[in-house]
Amino acid sequence: MPKEVVVIGLLALAGFLAGGVYTTWKTAKLLAIILLVLLLVAVGGAVLWLV
């Protein structure tokens, strides 16, 4: 599998998680923080995969 496909998948996952953070922030802050951490892991993984 080309590495660009993995990077695009991780960035798509990060976008999905960002939407979850935005949606849950007003109602469930703990869940939003957990999603934010997962978002940062996905973006970091995408960056590291490119390097």
Contacts in CASP RR format, 6 or more apart in sequence:
PFRMAT RR
TARGET T0000
AUTHOR 0000-0000-0000
METHOD contacts of the structure
MODEL  1
MPKEVVVIGLLALAGFLAGGVYTTWKTAKLLAIILLVLLLVAVGGAVLWL
V
3 49 0 8 1.000
3 50 0 8 1.000
6 46 0 8 1.000
6 49 0 8 1.000
7 46 0 8 1.000
7 49 0 8 1.000
7 50 0 8 1.000
9 46 0 8 1.000
10 42 0 8 1.000
10 43 0 8 1.000
10 45 0 8 1.000
10 46 0 8 1.000
10 49 0 8 1.000
11 42 0 8 1.000
11 43 0 8 1.000
11 46 0 8 1.000
13 42 0 8 1.000
14 39 0 8 1.000
14 42 0 8 1.000
14 43 0 8 1.000
14 46 0 8 1.000
15 39 0 8 1.000
17 35 0 8 1.000
17 36 0 8 1.000
17 38 0 8 1.000
17 39 0 8 1.000
17 42 0 8 1.000
18 39 0 8 1.000
20 32 0 8 1.000
20 35 0 8 1.000
21 32 0 8 1.000
21 35 0 8 1.000
21 36 0 8 1.000
21 39 0 8 1.000
24 31 0 8 1.000
24 32 0 8 1.000
24 35 0 8 1.000
25 32 0 8 1.000
END
